[in-house]
Amino acid sequence: MDGDFDCLELVKAIYGLKQASRVWNETFDEFVCFIGFEVSAFDPCLYIKVVDGHCVLVLVYVDDVLVTGSSLELIAQTKADLKTRFEMTDSGKCTFVLAIELVDESDGSVTMCQRRYVNDILKRFGMDECKATASPVDLSTRLVASSEAAKIDVPFREAVGALMHLTTATRPDIAYAVGYVSRFMENPQQQHWTAVKRIFRYLQGTKSHGLRFQPSDKIDFRGYSDADWAGDHADRKSTSGYTFMLMGAPVSWGSKKQSSVSLSTSEAEYIALSLAIQEGKWVHRLLCEILAAANEPGPDLVIREDNQSCIKMTKNPVNHGRAKHIDIKYHHIRDEVKRGEVQLEYCETSVMMADIMTKGLSGPRHKDLTTALGIRASSD
């Protein structure tokens, strides 16, 4: 720019600038705390208020706000208080938020699904008329990376990104499949694109599937941890998987390739258990915080494991030959178990919910686990 010009400092945030979102969060936080709410110690987007034994929760995502609680009067009062400070639209009972649909079922359960989003991405990537398949991963598929072949001209990154959003929100049944294809983002080939299209074909037959939470007088919270062994045929690294169930459906799950090569199934399971405990402690503390506000006792943190040797390794500090080489960062498991923070239970492999997070499964086995996970078709 030629000539002299003035550089002005803004005294108020403008929508679209990088500082605006932070300023908005500070403004909202200040007012919500002013009207009696406290910020959750485990989620800065959750606010909790207790009045006369009743609690009300406010959950904020950018400028979308959900208000719920044990008292309709408190909920109405909270909405009225927010409207005195912010220009807001009350959409009534929540049925659709952040591309997630909430469906009330006839038996009192609630299903969280993304059928609109699934339809949109199938159409976006030209798979809206494809033939459905029973599982998201072909058991005969052995994907390998290529450093020599030229990239194919397909929207591979866009497709994996769209699937990733679905995976993290309501579809743990495709977590492993999406994580598997995401390993080849750098130089995707035809075999990788075929694997992505296989996931789309699976979604074609399960468009309306989602997480179904069942009503109950008792808080049902439990976790599962699992791992395959040397499942990656290129570098022989294993895959960790975990899921935490609440009221009949997952509230947290993960599928992650391990950073080191495990020398035994026990070692792979031990490393996976470390990841599960880290996530489980956060979910458990958040749940207990909410229940405490509602004057309800919190459940124990119980994680189920299908490898007896792994469970013994957590309770016996003796350096066996098969375990003494394991990185010290994973041995926090022993401390958590010793202090009673985590309880480990053995379960049969046939009922291991996290198995679906670690490997591709046959159609019947995949269907059995999705049903056990509470992934059901929502009603219209």
DASUL-V255782 format. One record per residue. PSI is psi as a letter, one per 30 degrees, with the letter a starting at -180 (999 if undefined). OMEGA is omega in whole degrees, 0 to 359 (999 if undefined). NEAR is the number of other ideal C-beta (glycine too) atoms within 10 Angstrom. Layout:
<<PSI:OMEGA:NEAR> <PSI:OMEGA:NEAR>>
This chain:
<<k:180:4> <l:175:4> <l:179:4> <k:176:5> <l:180:7> <k:174:4> <j:186:4> <k:177:6> <k:179:4> <k:176:9> <f:179:5> <k:181:6> <k:178:16> <k:181:9> <k:179:7> <f:176:7> <l:186:11> <f:180:7> <f:189:10> <e:182:14> <e:179:14> <e:179:11> <e:178:13> <e:180:16> <e:179:15> <e:180:11> <e:180:13> <e:181:20> <e:181:16> <e:183:10> <e:181:15> <e:176:21> <e:179:13> <e:181:10> <g:169:15> <g:179:14> <l:174:20> <k:179:14> <k:177:14> <k:178:18> <f:186:11> <f:176:16> <j:184:15> <f:179:11> <g:180:15> <k:179:19> <k:185:24> <k:177:21> <k:180:20> <k:179:18> <j:176:13> <h:177:6> <f:177:10> <k:180:17> <l:174:20> <k:183:25> <k:175:20> <k:180:22> <k:185:15> <k:173:18> <j:187:10> <c:179:11> <g:173:11> <k:185:11> <k:174:20> <k:178:14> <k:178:19> <l:180:13> <a:183:20> <f:181:16> <k:178:15> <e:179:10> <e:178:11> <e:178:19> <e:180:17> <e:180:13> <e:179:16> <e:178:24> <e:180:15> <e:179:10> <e:180:16> <e:181:18> <f:178:12> <f:183:9> <e:185:14> <k:174:13> <j:188:5> <l:175:12> <k:179:6> <j:181:10> <g:179:12> <a:180:6> <k:184:6> <j:176:12> <f:182:11> <k:180:11> <k:178:15> <h:179:12> <g:178:13> <k:180:17> <k:177:18> <j:186:16> <k:175:18> <k:180:13> <l:184:15> <f:181:6> <g:179:8> <f:178:10> <l:180:19> <k:179:17> <k:173:23> <j:182:17> <l:181:25> <h:184:24> <e:177:19> <e:180:12> <e:179:21> <e:178:24> <e:181:15> <e:184:14> <e:175:20> <e:179:19> <e:182:11> <e:183:13> <g:173:18> <g:182:11> <g:184:18> <f:178:14> <g:182:8> <l:178:17> <k:183:8> <l:176:12> <l:189:19> <f:181:14> <l:184:24> <f:181:28> <k:175:23> <k:184:13> <f:181:11> <f:183:6> <k:174:15> <i:183:10> <k:178:18> <l:179:11> <l:179:13> <k:180:14> <f:185:6> <e:185:5> <k:178:10> <l:179:8> <k:176:11> <l:184:13> <i:178:6> <l:180:16> <i:186:15> <e:181:20> <e:180:12> <e:181:12> <e:180:22> <e:177:21> <e:178:14> <e:178:21> <e:180:26> <e:178:16> <e:179:16> <e:181:19> <e:185:23> <f:184:13> <e:188:17> <g:187:24> <i:176:29> <f:181:27> <f:177:26> <g:184:23> <e:181:26> <e:183:24> <e:180:26> <e:177:25> <e:180:21> <e:182:25> <f:181:26> <f:178:18> <f:187:14> <h:181:20> <f:186:12> <e:184:10> <i:184:15> <k:177:24> <a:184:18> <e:180:10> <e:180:15> <e:178:25> <e:176:17> <e:178:13> <e:177:21> <e:179:26> <f:176:17> <e:177:20> <e:177:25> <e:179:22> <e:176:18> <e:179:23> <e:179:27> <e:181:18> <f:182:13> <h:185:23> <e:186:18> <g:181:17> <k:179:22> <a:182:27> <k:181:25> <j:180:22> <k:185:21> <k:176:14> <k:179:11> <l:177:11> <f:183:4> <k:178:7> <j:181:14> <j:183:12> <k:179:21> <l:181:19> <l:178:30> <k:179:28> <k:183:31> <l:175:29> <k:167:33> <a:178:23> <k:178:19> <h:184:16> <f:178:18> <j:186:18> <f:179:9> <e:182:10> <g:176:9> <g:174:11> <l:184:17> <l:179:24> <k:176:23> <k:176:25> <k:176:29> <l:172:28> <k:177:28> <k:186:25> <k:175:21> <k:179:19> <h:172:18> <g:181:17> <l:180:23> <k:172:25> <f:176:15> <k:180:18> <l:179:24> <k:175:21> <j:187:24> <k:176:18> <k:182:15> <l:186:20> <f:181:9> <l:179:13> <k:178:13> <k:183:21> <f:180:14> <l:176:15> <e:180:16> <e:179:22> <e:178:25> <e:179:27> <e:180:26> <e:178:25> <e:178:24> <e:180:30> <e:177:30> <e:179:21> <e:181:18> <e:180:28> <e:179:25> <e:179:14> <e:183:17> <e:180:25> <e:179:15> <e:180:14> <e:181:17> <e:181:24> <e:177:16> <e:179:17> <e:181:20> <e:178:18> <e:179:17> <e:180:18> <e:178:16> <e:177:14> <f:179:20> <g:180:14> <h:178:11> <k:178:14> <k:179:8> <k:179:15> <l:173:16> <l:175:11> <j:182:23> <k:178:15> <k:181:24> <k:186:22> <k:184:25> <g:179:20> <j:183:24> <e:180:11> <e:178:16> <e:180:25> <e:179:20> <e:179:13> <e:181:24> <f:185:21> <f:182:11> <j:183:11> <g:180:10> <k:181:8> <i:175:10> <l:180:11> <e:183:6> <f:187:13> <f:189:21> <f:180:8> <f:184:9> <k:183:19> <k:183:10> <f:183:6> <f:180:8> <f:185:19> <g:172:16> <f:178:12> <e:181:22> <e:180:14> <e:180:11> <e:180:22> <e:181:18> <e:181:12> <f:179:8> <g:179:9> <e:182:14> <k:174:22> <k:179:14> <k:178:20> <k:177:12> <k:173:11> <l:179:15> <k:179:8> <e:182:9> <f:180:10> <g:178:13> <j:184:22> <e:184:26> <f:179:30> <e:182:24> <f:181:31> <f:190:29> <f:185:26> <l:172:19> <k:184:21> <l:175:21> <l:181:12> <e:180:12> <e:180:10> <e:179:14> <e:180:20> <e:179:16> <e:182:16> <e:177:22> <e:177:21> <e:179:10> <e:179:15> <f:181:22> <g:177:21> <j:186:23> <l:175:20> <k:179:14> <l:176:22> <l:181:10> <999:999:6>>
